Amino acid sequence: MNPEFADTNLFLRYLTNDVPAQADAVERLFRRAARGERALITTPLVIAEMVWTLESFYALPKDEIKEAVLGILNTPGIKVEESGLVLQAAVWYEEKNVDFIDAYHAAWMRARSIDVAHTFDRKHFNRFEHVTTEVPA
């Protein structure tokens, strides 16, 4: 079965139920994927966009957003590329109170044994024990 891309708005409609007819349609699609009738796949960028929207537009707290990400990662029939990095990012996002993107990049760095980040955003990157920040001079 060929994979089919799942975009950000599917997850947002399903999680927020702000457009009930669309949320119902997404639920039906997810059920078909869980039964093996569809092979859905998405990317870390979709998850990052979803996190940003849930945080900025819907004003959800980090713990609820983390749970939403974990729910997606554990939904049968939906594959998230780099799911291990996304999982670590979701945990650090809440645990270290950092932006999801920064948490993802810290996870990405650790997976590649990169320990120096050149950044002006020391506030967040300094919360990761395995990251040394350097500000360009």
Buried (B, 14 or more C-beta within 10 A) or exposed (E): EEEEEBEBBBBBBBBBEEEEEBBEBBEEBBEEBBEEEBEBBBBBEBBBBBBBBBBEEEEBEBEEBBBBBBEBBEBEBBBBEBBEBBBBBBBBBBEBEBBBBBBBBBBBBBEEEEEEBEBEBEEBBBBBEEBEBEEEE
